[in-house]
């Protein structure tokens, strides 16, 4: 019983593992503080884009079948 034994504290220390016989220290509770997000100012669209968006799409041309 010693370094190679997984069930003893000495064996756990040599392996670097934790378990029933080698407990970890209880850490202090972690408190997460939420940060407030800053809103980005809304940018005005350039005039060129505003005009292009208001244009109506071109009407589709339909072809008629010729009867012979």
N, C-alpha and C positions, 0 to 999 in steps of 0.2 A: 504494500500500500504506500503510494507515494506520488511521484511526479506523473507517472503514466496512468494513474487511476482517475477515471472521470467522475467518480462519486465523492471524492474528497476535495476539500478546499484547496489543498496544495496542488492537486491534479488540475483543478479548474484554473488556478492561477498560472500554471505552466502552459496550459492550452490557450488561455486568454478567453475562456468562455464563462458565462454566468449561468446560474441555475439555482436549485433549491438550497444547496449547501453554501453557495457563495452569492449572496444577495447584493444588489446594487444599492447605492445610497439614493434616497428619495430626492429627486430634483425639486427645486422650487417651482411652483406653478408658473407657466408662461402666460403673460397677459399680452394679448394682441390689441394694439390701439389702431382703430380704423382712421385713416386719413380722409378728409373731405376732398372730393375731386373738384377742381376748378373748371367751370364751364368755359369753353372756348367761345369768343365772340363770333357771331355769324357775319361772314363776309358778304358784301353785296356782289352780285354777279356782274361781270363786265357787260356793257351795253351790246356788244356784238353777239354774245351768247344769248342774251335775252331776246333779241330780234330774231335770231335763228330758231329759237324755240317756239315763237309765236306763229311762224309761217305754217300754212296748211300744206299737207303733202300733195304732190301733183296727182291729178285724176288719171286713173289707168285707162289706156285706150284699148278698146275691144275690137277685134277684127271680125268681120262678117264673112261667112262662107259664100263663095260664088257657086251658083248652081248652073250647070251646063246642060 
